[in-house]
């Protein structure tokens, strides 16, 4: 499955935009803190965070873990 070189942070932003949510609303609804979401720009989240995001986004934690944390520029 091609991920179009999208990072995990970019994926969550895209999902929030598609759901017409601010990133703060996405954080609250997903059960993941806003700080943790922004931290995903530079570090991998905990497995618990992967599970929460996966459950909220209708994906598996394994699928989410396929997205890199930092873009490969």
N, C-alpha and C positions, 0 to 999 in steps of 0.2 A: 504494500500500500504506500503510495507516494505521499509524502508529507509537505512537499513544496518548500522545503527548507524553513518551515515555520517553527519558531521556538514555542515552548510550553506557555510562556508569558503571552506571546502573540496569539496563540490559540485561545487562551482564556479571554483576552481582550476582544477577539473576533466573536466569540460565543456571546459575550455580554452585549456587544453591539447588535448582533443578530436578534437577541431577545429584548432589545431596546431598554437595556439596563445601564445605569452608570456602573463604573467599576466598584464603587462603594456598595451599591445595591447588590451586585453580583457577589461580593464578599459576604455580605450579611446573609443572603439567601443560600449560599453554598456552605456556610458554616466555617469558612476559612477567613482569617483576619486579613484586612486590607494590607497590613505590613507584610504578612507572609506572601500574599499574591505579588506584591512589588519585589519582594526578595527573590522571587523565582527568576528574575532577570539575570541573577548572578550565581544562584546556588539551587541545587535540587531540594525540593521540599521533602518532608518526612513521608513515609509510606501512608500514614494516617491522612495526611493532606491529599496525597494522590487518590486515596479511597473516597474521601469526601467530594473532591472535584469530579471524579469518575461517576459517582452516584448521581450527583447533581446534573452533570452534562450528558448522562445516558451512555457512558462509555465504560470501559474496564480500566482498572489501574494499569494493567499491562499496556493497553493502547496508549494511555497518556505518557507512560514512561518511554515510549518510542520517540517522543519529541525532545529535542535537545534543550538544554537550559540556556546556553549562549549561542547566538548566531555565529555561523562559521564564515566570517568576513575576512 
